[in-house]
Amino acid sequence: MAVPKKRTSKSKCRSRKAKWKSKAYDAYKKSLSLGKSVITGRSKSFIYVQQGKEEE
């Protein structure tokens, strides 16, 4: 099994963590935006079925 030879520097560790957090933040912003557009009814890229309206 491979074992790292040297310790990872603090700056490298922090930059990896920052990148991971920024990816999560971008996903959060995208999902929040999509949710808002679905609620207002302006969504063009997301197809969903509205419940509560029965077609006869």
PDB file of N, CA, C, O and CB in Angstrom:
ATOM      1  N   MET A   1       0.838  -1.178   0.000  1.00  0.00           N
ATOM      2  CA  MET A   1       0.000   0.000   0.000  1.00  0.00           C
ATOM      3  C   MET A   1       0.887   1.247   0.000  1.00  0.00           C
ATOM      4  O   MET A   1       1.902   1.299   0.695  1.00  0.00           O
ATOM      5  CB  MET A   1      -0.956  -0.005   1.218  1.00  0.00           C
ATOM      6  N   ALA A   2       0.493   2.243  -0.784  1.00  0.00           N
ATOM      7  CA  ALA A   2       1.296   3.459  -0.905  1.00  0.00           C
ATOM      8  C   ALA A   2       1.133   4.348   0.331  1.00  0.00           C
ATOM      9  O   ALA A   2       0.037   4.503   0.869  1.00  0.00           O
ATOM     10  CB  ALA A   2       0.902   4.236  -2.172  1.00  0.00           C
ATOM     11  N   VAL A   3       2.244   4.919   0.757  1.00  0.00           N
ATOM     12  CA  VAL A   3       2.246   5.806   1.911  1.00  0.00           C
ATOM     13  C   VAL A   3       2.934   7.103   1.494  1.00  0.00           C
ATOM     14  O   VAL A   3       4.000   7.055   0.880  1.00  0.00           O
ATOM     15  CB  VAL A   3       2.965   5.146   3.146  1.00  0.00           C
ATOM     16  N   PRO A   4       2.345   8.276   1.814  1.00  0.00           N
ATOM     17  CA  PRO A   4       3.011   9.525   1.449  1.00  0.00           C
ATOM     18  C   PRO A   4       4.330   9.690   2.198  1.00  0.00           C
ATOM     19  O   PRO A   4       4.436   9.354   3.377  1.00  0.00           O
ATOM     20  CB  PRO A   4       2.095  10.715   1.734  1.00  0.00           C
ATOM     21  N   LYS A   5       5.323  10.208   1.501  1.00  0.00           N
ATOM     22  CA  LYS A   5       6.656  10.335   2.091  1.00  0.00           C
ATOM     23  C   LYS A   5       6.791  11.591   2.952  1.00  0.00           C
ATOM     24  O   LYS A   5       7.494  11.595   3.963  1.00  0.00           O
ATOM     25  CB  LYS A   5       7.706  10.352   0.995  1.00  0.00           C
ATOM     26  N   LYS A   6       6.102  12.656   2.532  1.00  0.00           N
ATOM     27  CA  LYS A   6       6.245  13.914   3.257  1.00  0.00           C
ATOM     28  C   LYS A   6       4.874  14.435   3.666  1.00  0.00           C
ATOM     29  O   LYS A   6       3.847  14.054   3.104  1.00  0.00           O
ATOM     30  CB  LYS A   6       6.987  14.960   2.400  1.00  0.00           C
ATOM     31  N   ARG A   7       4.889  15.289   4.630  1.00  0.00           N
ATOM     32  CA  ARG A   7       3.656  15.886   5.120  1.00  0.00           C
ATOM     33  C   ARG A   7       3.138  16.916   4.118  1.00  0.00           C
ATOM     34  O   ARG A   7       3.928  17.623   3.492  1.00  0.00           O
ATOM     35  CB  ARG A   7       3.877  16.535   6.500  1.00  0.00           C
ATOM     36  N   THR A   8       1.813  17.004   3.964  1.00  0.00           N
ATOM     37  CA  THR A   8       1.208  17.988   3.075  1.00  0.00           C
ATOM     38  C   THR A   8       1.246  19.358   3.746  1.00  0.00           C
ATOM     39  O   THR A   8       0.928  19.485   4.928  1.00  0.00           O
ATOM     40  CB  THR A   8      -0.250  17.590   2.712  1.00  0.00           C
ATOM     41  N   SER A   9       1.632  20.369   2.995  1.00  0.00           N
ATOM     42  CA  SER A   9       1.748  21.708   3.575  1.00  0.00           C
ATOM     43  C   SER A   9       0.370  22.285   3.906  1.00  0.00           C
ATOM     44  O   SER A   9      -0.642  21.870   3.342  1.00  0.00           O
ATOM     45  CB  SER A   9       2.497  22.644   2.611  1.00  0.00           C
ATOM     46  N   LYS A  10       0.350  23.249   4.831  1.00  0.00           N
ATOM     47  CA  LYS A  10      -0.905  23.878   5.236  1.00  0.00           C
ATOM     48  C   LYS A  10      -1.566  24.600   4.075  1.00  0.00           C
ATOM     49  O   LYS A  10      -2.789  24.565   3.936  1.00  0.00           O
ATOM     50  CB  LYS A  10      -0.664  24.850   6.380  1.00  0.00           C
ATOM     51  N   SER A  11      -0.768  25.253   3.242  1.00  0.00           N
ATOM     52  CA  SER A  11      -1.340  26.012   2.130  1.00  0.00           C
ATOM     53  C   SER A  11      -2.016  25.084   1.121  1.00  0.00           C
ATOM     54  O   SER A  11      -3.083  25.404   0.598  1.00  0.00           O
ATOM     55  CB  SER A  11      -0.253  26.843   1.435  1.00  0.00           C
ATOM     56  N   LYS A  12      -1.398  23.945   0.852  1.00  0.00           N
ATOM     57  CA  LYS A  12      -2.000  22.991  -0.084  1.00  0.00           C
ATOM     58  C   LYS A  12      -3.294  22.427   0.495  1.00  0.00           C
ATOM     59  O   LYS A  12      -4.293  22.289  -0.210  1.00  0.00           O
ATOM     60  CB  LYS A  12      -1.013  21.846  -0.407  1.00  0.00           C
ATOM     61  N   CYS A  13      -3.263  22.105   1.777  1.00  0.00           N
ATOM     62  CA  CYS A  13      -4.439  21.574   2.447  1.00  0.00           C
ATOM     63  C   CYS A  13      -5.578  22.600   2.438  1.00  0.00           C
ATOM     64  O   CYS A  13      -6.728  22.263   2.153  1.00  0.00           O
ATOM     65  CB  CYS A  13      -4.092  21.169   3.889  1.00  0.00           C
ATOM     66  N   ARG A  14      -5.245  23.835   2.748  1.00  0.00           N
ATOM     67  CA  ARG A  14      -6.257  24.895   2.780  1.00  0.00           C
ATOM     68  C   ARG A  14      -6.818  25.199   1.400  1.00  0.00           C
ATOM     69  O   ARG A  14      -8.011  25.469   1.260  1.00  0.00           O
ATOM     70  CB  ARG A  14      -5.671  26.158   3.377  1.00  0.00           C
ATOM     71  N   SER A  15      -5.957  25.156   0.366  1.00  0.00           N
ATOM     72  CA  SER A  15      -6.450  25.426  -0.985  1.00  0.00           C
ATOM     73  C   SER A  15      -7.390  24.324  -1.449  1.00  0.00           C
ATOM     74  O   SER A  15      -8.382  24.605  -2.121  1.00  0.00           O
ATOM     75  CB  SER A  15      -5.282  25.568  -1.967  1.00  0.00           C
ATOM     76  N   ARG A  16      -7.097  23.076  -1.102  1.00  0.00           N
ATOM     77  CA  ARG A  16      -7.997  21.971  -1.451  1.00  0.00           C
ATOM     78  C   ARG A  16      -9.338  22.111  -0.742  1.00  0.00           C
ATOM     79  O   ARG A  16     -10.391  21.882  -1.337  1.00  0.00           O
ATOM     80  CB  ARG A  16      -7.355  20.623  -1.095  1.00  0.00           C
ATOM     81  N   LYS A  17      -9.292  22.487   0.526  1.00  0.00           N
ATOM     82  CA  LYS A  17     -10.527  22.664   1.283  1.00  0.00           C
ATOM     83  C   LYS A  17     -11.345  23.817   0.723  1.00  0.00           C
ATOM     84  O   LYS A  17     -12.569  23.722   0.639  1.00  0.00           O
ATOM     85  CB  LYS A  17     -10.220  22.905   2.761  1.00  0.00           C
ATOM     86  N   ALA A  18     -10.687  24.899   0.342  1.00  0.00           N
ATOM     87  CA  ALA A  18     -11.377  26.057  -0.225  1.00  0.00           C
ATOM     88  C   ALA A  18     -12.033  25.700  -1.555  1.00  0.00           C
ATOM     89  O   ALA A  18     -13.145  26.142  -1.844  1.00  0.00           O
ATOM     90  CB  ALA A  18     -10.399  27.225  -0.415  1.00  0.00           C
ATOM     91  N   LYS A  19     -11.346  24.906  -2.354  1.00  0.00           N
ATOM     92  CA  LYS A  19     -11.909  24.482  -3.638  1.00  0.00           C
ATOM     93  C   LYS A  19     -13.147  23.625  -3.415  1.00  0.00           C
ATOM     94  O   LYS A  19     -14.154  23.796  -4.101  1.00  0.00           O
ATOM     95  CB  LYS A  19     -10.864  23.707  -4.463  1.00  0.00           C
ATOM     96  N   TRP A  20     -13.075  22.703  -2.460  1.00  0.00           N
ATOM     97  CA  TRP A  20     -14.200  21.840  -2.136  1.00  0.00           C
ATOM     98  C   TRP A  20     -15.398  22.659  -1.659  1.00  0.00           C
ATOM     99  O   TRP A  20     -16.536  22.404  -2.055  1.00  0.00           O
ATOM    100  CB  TRP A  20     -13.796  20.820  -1.071  1.00  0.00           C
ATOM    101  N   LYS A  21     -15.126  23.649  -0.801  1.00  0.00           N
ATOM    102  CA  LYS A  21     -16.204  24.496  -0.288  1.00  0.00           C
ATOM    103  C   LYS A  21     -16.802  25.362  -1.385  1.00  0.00           C
ATOM    104  O   LYS A  21     -18.012  25.588  -1.397  1.00  0.00           O
ATOM    105  CB  LYS A  21     -15.694  25.377   0.846  1.00  0.00           C
ATOM    106  N   SER A  22     -15.971  25.854  -2.313  1.00  0.00           N
ATOM    107  CA  SER A  22     -16.502  26.695  -3.387  1.00  0.00           C
ATOM    108  C   SER A  22     -17.378  25.876  -4.327  1.00  0.00           C
ATOM    109  O   SER A  22     -18.367  26.396  -4.842  1.00  0.00           O
ATOM    110  CB  SER A  22     -15.356  27.357  -4.172  1.00  0.00           C
ATOM    111  N   LYS A  23     -17.042  24.604  -4.564  1.00  0.00           N
ATOM    112  CA  LYS A  23     -17.892  23.743  -5.383  1.00  0.00           C
ATOM    113  C   LYS A  23     -19.255  23.559  -4.716  1.00  0.00           C
ATOM    114  O   LYS A  23     -20.290  23.616  -5.381  1.00  0.00           O
ATOM    115  CB  LYS A  23     -17.215  22.370  -5.616  1.00  0.00           C
ATOM    116  N   ALA A  24     -19.251  23.342  -3.412  1.00  0.00           N
ATOM    117  CA  ALA A  24     -20.501  23.167  -2.678  1.00  0.00           C
ATOM    118  C   ALA A  24     -21.325  24.448  -2.717  1.00  0.00           C
ATOM    119  O   ALA A  24     -22.546  24.389  -2.863  1.00  0.00           O
ATOM    120  CB  ALA A  24     -20.222  22.756  -1.222  1.00  0.00           C
ATOM    121  N   TYR A  25     -20.679  25.600  -2.588  1.00  0.00           N
ATOM    122  CA  TYR A  25     -21.381  26.883  -2.613  1.00  0.00           C
ATOM    123  C   TYR A  25     -21.994  27.135  -3.985  1.00  0.00           C
ATOM    124  O   TYR A  25     -23.115  27.636  -4.077  1.00  0.00           O
ATOM    125  CB  TYR A  25     -20.425  28.029  -2.240  1.00  0.00           C
ATOM    126  N   ASP A  26     -21.277  26.795  -5.049  1.00  0.00           N
ATOM    127  CA  ASP A  26     -21.806  26.961  -6.400  1.00  0.00           C
ATOM    128  C   ASP A  26     -23.033  26.078  -6.619  1.00  0.00           C
ATOM    129  O   ASP A  26     -24.012  26.515  -7.224  1.00  0.00           O
ATOM    130  CB  ASP A  26     -20.726  26.635  -7.440  1.00  0.00           C
ATOM    131  N   ALA A  27     -22.986  24.839  -6.129  1.00  0.00           N
ATOM    132  CA  ALA A  27     -24.131  23.932  -6.248  1.00  0.00           C
ATOM    133  C   ALA A  27     -25.318  24.469  -5.466  1.00  0.00           C
ATOM    134  O   ALA A  27     -26.459  24.369  -5.917  1.00  0.00           O
ATOM    135  CB  ALA A  27     -23.764  22.523  -5.753  1.00  0.00           C
ATOM    136  N   TYR A  28     -25.054  25.038  -4.295  1.00  0.00           N
ATOM    137  CA  TYR A  28     -26.110  25.627  -3.471  1.00  0.00           C
ATOM    138  C   TYR A  28     -26.775  26.791  -4.196  1.00  0.00           C
ATOM    139  O   TYR A  28     -28.002  26.892  -4.217  1.00  0.00           O
ATOM    140  CB  TYR A  28     -25.543  26.098  -2.122  1.00  0.00           C
ATOM    141  N   LYS A  29     -25.964  27.676  -4.795  1.00  0.00           N
ATOM    142  CA  LYS A  29     -26.529  28.825  -5.500  1.00  0.00           C
ATOM    143  C   LYS A  29     -27.365  28.387  -6.694  1.00  0.00           C
ATOM    144  O   LYS A  29     -28.431  28.946  -6.950  1.00  0.00           O
ATOM    145  CB  LYS A  29     -25.419  29.765  -5.960  1.00  0.00           C
ATOM    146  N   LYS A  30     -26.883  27.389  -7.421  1.00  0.00           N
ATOM    147  CA  LYS A  30     -27.599  26.898  -8.597  1.00  0.00           C
ATOM    148  C   LYS A  30     -28.938  26.280  -8.199  1.00  0.00           C
ATOM    149  O   LYS A  30     -29.957  26.543  -8.838  1.00  0.00           O
ATOM    150  CB  LYS A  30     -26.744  25.870  -9.355  1.00  0.00           C
ATOM    151  N   SER A  31     -28.941  25.467  -7.155  1.00  0.00           N
ATOM    152  CA  SER A  31     -30.180  24.814  -6.735  1.00  0.00           C
ATOM    153  C   SER A  31     -31.166  25.827  -6.163  1.00  0.00           C
ATOM    154  O   SER A  31     -32.372  25.695  -6.370  1.00  0.00           O
ATOM    155  CB  SER A  31     -29.885  23.723  -5.700  1.00  0.00           C
ATOM    156  N   LEU A  32     -30.676  26.828  -5.452  1.00  0.00           N
ATOM    157  CA  LEU A  32     -31.549  27.859  -4.913  1.00  0.00           C
ATOM    158  C   LEU A  32     -32.189  28.667  -6.035  1.00  0.00           C
ATOM    159  O   LEU A  32     -33.374  28.995  -5.975  1.00  0.00           O
ATOM    160  CB  LEU A  32     -30.771  28.780  -3.974  1.00  0.00           C
ATOM    161  N   SER A  33     -31.403  28.984  -7.054  1.00  0.00           N
ATOM    162  CA  SER A  33     -31.913  29.717  -8.206  1.00  0.00           C
ATOM    163  C   SER A  33     -32.985  28.918  -8.934  1.00  0.00           C
ATOM    164  O   SER A  33     -34.017  29.468  -9.318  1.00  0.00           O
ATOM    165  CB  SER A  33     -30.776  30.063  -9.162  1.00  0.00           C
ATOM    166  N   LEU A  34     -32.745  27.615  -9.128  1.00  0.00           N
ATOM    167  CA  LEU A  34     -33.714  26.758  -9.791  1.00  0.00           C
ATOM    168  C   LEU A  34     -34.997  26.668  -8.967  1.00  0.00           C
ATOM    169  O   LEU A  34     -36.096  26.721  -9.518  1.00  0.00           O
ATOM    170  CB  LEU A  34     -33.125  25.360 -10.022  1.00  0.00           C
ATOM    171  N   GLY A  35     -34.858  26.532  -7.661  1.00  0.00           N
ATOM    172  CA  GLY A  35     -36.029  26.480  -6.786  1.00  0.00           C
ATOM    173  C   GLY A  35     -36.853  27.746  -6.856  1.00  0.00           C
ATOM    174  O   GLY A  35     -38.083  27.687  -6.888  1.00  0.00           O
ATOM    175  N   LYS A  36     -36.192  28.889  -6.881  1.00  0.00           N
ATOM    176  CA  LYS A  36     -36.905  30.165  -6.978  1.00  0.00           C
ATOM    177  C   LYS A  36     -37.640  30.284  -8.308  1.00  0.00           C
ATOM    178  O   LYS A  36     -38.775  30.759  -8.352  1.00  0.00           O
ATOM    179  CB  LYS A  36     -35.930  31.336  -6.812  1.00  0.00           C
ATOM    180  N   SER A  37     -36.989  29.848  -9.402  1.00  0.00           N
ATOM    181  CA  SER A  37     -37.633  29.955 -10.708  1.00  0.00           C
ATOM    182  C   SER A  37     -38.823  29.005 -10.811  1.00  0.00           C
ATOM    183  O   SER A  37     -39.814  29.332 -11.464  1.00  0.00           O
ATOM    184  CB  SER A  37     -36.626  29.663 -11.823  1.00  0.00           C
ATOM    185  N   VAL A  38     -38.742  27.834 -10.179  1.00  0.00           N
ATOM    186  CA  VAL A  38     -39.860  26.894 -10.184  1.00  0.00           C
ATOM    187  C   VAL A  38     -41.033  27.475  -9.404  1.00  0.00           C
ATOM    188  O   VAL A  38     -42.181  27.363  -9.833  1.00  0.00           O
ATOM    189  CB  VAL A  38     -39.436  25.533  -9.588  1.00  0.00           C
ATOM    190  N   ILE A  39     -40.752  28.092  -8.267  1.00  0.00           N
ATOM    191  CA  ILE A  39     -41.816  28.667  -7.445  1.00  0.00           C
ATOM    192  C   ILE A  39     -42.523  29.811  -8.166  1.00  0.00           C
ATOM    193  O   ILE A  39     -43.748  29.924  -8.106  1.00  0.00           O
ATOM    194  CB  ILE A  39     -41.248  29.162  -6.116  1.00  0.00           C
ATOM    195  N   THR A  40     -41.757  30.651  -8.842  1.00  0.00           N
ATOM    196  CA  THR A  40     -42.370  31.782  -9.543  1.00  0.00           C
ATOM    197  C   THR A  40     -43.000  31.373 -10.869  1.00  0.00           C
ATOM    198  O   THR A  40     -43.786  32.130 -11.438  1.00  0.00           O
ATOM    199  CB  THR A  40     -41.337  32.862  -9.786  1.00  0.00           C
ATOM    200  N   GLY A  41     -42.665  30.180 -11.370  1.00  0.00           N
ATOM    201  CA  GLY A  41     -43.252  29.699 -12.613  1.00  0.00           C
ATOM    202  C   GLY A  41     -42.511  30.141 -13.855  1.00  0.00           C
ATOM    203  O   GLY A  41     -43.043  30.016 -14.957  1.00  0.00           O
ATOM    204  N   ARG A  42     -41.305  30.653 -13.716  1.00  0.00           N
ATOM    205  CA  ARG A  42     -40.539  31.139 -14.859  1.00  0.00           C
ATOM    206  C   ARG A  42     -39.500  30.132 -15.357  1.00  0.00           C
ATOM    207  O   ARG A  42     -38.682  30.454 -16.219  1.00  0.00           O
ATOM    208  CB  ARG A  42     -39.853  32.427 -14.495  1.00  0.00           C
ATOM    209  N   SER A  43     -39.535  28.941 -14.824  1.00  0.00           N
ATOM    210  CA  SER A  43     -38.530  27.953 -15.197  1.00  0.00           C
ATOM    211  C   SER A  43     -38.781  27.431 -16.606  1.00  0.00           C
ATOM    212  O   SER A  43     -39.888  26.997 -16.925  1.00  0.00           O
ATOM    213  CB  SER A  43     -38.521  26.794 -14.195  1.00  0.00           C
ATOM    214  N   LYS A  44     -37.752  27.475 -17.448  1.00  0.00           N
ATOM    215  CA  LYS A  44     -37.860  26.969 -18.808  1.00  0.00           C
ATOM    216  C   LYS A  44     -37.023  25.702 -18.997  1.00  0.00           C
ATOM    217  O   LYS A  44     -37.251  24.949 -19.944  1.00  0.00           O
ATOM    218  CB  LYS A  44     -37.427  28.043 -19.804  1.00  0.00           C
ATOM    219  N   SER A  45     -36.065  25.463 -18.114  1.00  0.00           N
ATOM    220  CA  SER A  45     -35.173  24.322 -18.280  1.00  0.00           C
ATOM    221  C   SER A  45     -35.523  23.163 -17.352  1.00  0.00           C
ATOM    222  O   SER A  45     -34.846  22.135 -17.368  1.00  0.00           O
ATOM    223  CB  SER A  45     -33.747  24.749 -18.041  1.00  0.00           C
ATOM    224  N   PHE A  46     -36.560  23.313 -16.551  1.00  0.00           N
ATOM    225  CA  PHE A  46     -36.907  22.286 -15.585  1.00  0.00           C
ATOM    226  C   PHE A  46     -38.377  21.944 -15.763  1.00  0.00           C
ATOM    227  O   PHE A  46     -39.236  22.810 -15.598  1.00  0.00           O
ATOM    228  CB  PHE A  46     -36.609  22.751 -14.129  1.00  0.00           C
ATOM    229  N   ILE A  47     -38.681  20.688 -16.099  1.00  0.00           N
ATOM    230  CA  ILE A  47     -40.058  20.260 -16.326  1.00  0.00           C
ATOM    231  C   ILE A  47     -40.529  19.510 -15.091  1.00  0.00           C
ATOM    232  O   ILE A  47     -39.840  18.619 -14.595  1.00  0.00           O
ATOM    233  CB  ILE A  47     -40.177  19.369 -17.606  1.00  0.00           C
ATOM    234  N   TYR A  48     -41.694  19.870 -14.601  1.00  0.00           N
ATOM    235  CA  TYR A  48     -42.232  19.222 -13.426  1.00  0.00           C
ATOM    236  C   TYR A  48     -43.752  19.204 -13.509  1.00  0.00           C
ATOM    237  O   TYR A  48     -44.349  19.980 -14.256  1.00  0.00           O
ATOM    238  CB  TYR A  48     -41.758  19.930 -12.145  1.00  0.00           C
ATOM    239  N   VAL A  49     -44.366  18.328 -12.749  1.00  0.00           N
ATOM    240  CA  VAL A  49     -45.809  18.198 -12.726  1.00  0.00           C
ATOM    241  C   VAL A  49     -46.340  18.931 -11.507  1.00  0.00           C
ATOM    242  O   VAL A  49     -45.903  18.689 -10.382  1.00  0.00           O
ATOM    243  CB  VAL A  49     -46.239  16.710 -12.716  1.00  0.00           C
ATOM    244  N   GLN A  50     -47.289  19.831 -11.742  1.00  0.00           N
ATOM    245  CA  GLN A  50     -47.880  20.554 -10.608  1.00  0.00           C
ATOM    246  C   GLN A  50     -48.995  19.685 -10.017  1.00  0.00           C
ATOM    247  O   GLN A  50     -49.876  19.214 -10.737  1.00  0.00           O
ATOM    248  CB  GLN A  50     -48.434  21.967 -11.053  1.00  0.00           C
ATOM    249  N   GLN A  51     -48.946  19.490  -8.740  1.00  0.00           N
ATOM    250  CA  GLN A  51     -49.989  18.729  -8.069  1.00  0.00           C
ATOM    251  C   GLN A  51     -51.032  19.685  -7.536  1.00  0.00           C
ATOM    252  O   GLN A  51     -50.734  20.836  -7.216  1.00  0.00           O
ATOM    253  CB  GLN A  51     -49.408  17.862  -6.934  1.00  0.00           C
ATOM    254  N   GLY A  52     -52.239  19.207  -7.444  1.00  0.00           N
ATOM    255  CA  GLY A  52     -53.315  20.043  -6.959  1.00  0.00           C
ATOM    256  C   GLY A  52     -54.233  20.503  -8.089  1.00  0.00           C
ATOM    257  O   GLY A  52     -55.398  20.815  -7.839  1.00  0.00           O
ATOM    258  N   LYS A  53     -53.747  20.552  -9.299  1.00  0.00           N
ATOM    259  CA  LYS A  53     -54.568  20.896 -10.450  1.00  0.00           C
ATOM    260  C   LYS A  53     -54.946  19.598 -11.168  1.00  0.00           C
ATOM    261  O   LYS A  53     -54.089  18.886 -11.692  1.00  0.00           O
ATOM    262  CB  LYS A  53     -53.816  21.884 -11.413  1.00  0.00           C
ATOM    263  N   GLU A  54     -56.228  19.313 -11.176  1.00  0.00           N
ATOM    264  CA  GLU A  54     -56.700  18.105 -11.844  1.00  0.00           C
ATOM    265  C   GLU A  54     -57.255  18.454 -13.202  1.00  0.00           C
ATOM    266  O   GLU A  54     -58.065  19.372 -13.331  1.00  0.00           O
ATOM    267  CB  GLU A  54     -57.760  17.389 -11.004  1.00  0.00           C
ATOM    268  N   GLU A  55     -56.830  17.736 -14.204  1.00  0.00           N
ATOM    269  CA  GLU A  55     -57.336  17.957 -15.559  1.00  0.00           C
ATOM    270  C   GLU A  55     -58.504  17.021 -15.792  1.00  0.00           C
ATOM    271  O   GLU A  55     -58.439  15.843 -15.441  1.00  0.00           O
ATOM    272  CB  GLU A  55     -56.223  17.737 -16.628  1.00  0.00           C
ATOM    273  N   GLU A  56     -59.563  17.533 -16.378  1.00  0.00           N
ATOM    274  CA  GLU A  56     -60.758  16.718 -16.634  1.00  0.00           C
ATOM    275  C   GLU A  56     -60.972  16.513 -18.090  1.00  0.00           C
ATOM    276  O   GLU A  56     -61.932  15.851 -18.486  1.00  0.00           O
ATOM    277  CB  GLU A  56     -61.981  17.348 -16.032  1.00  0.00           C
TER     278      GLU A  56
END
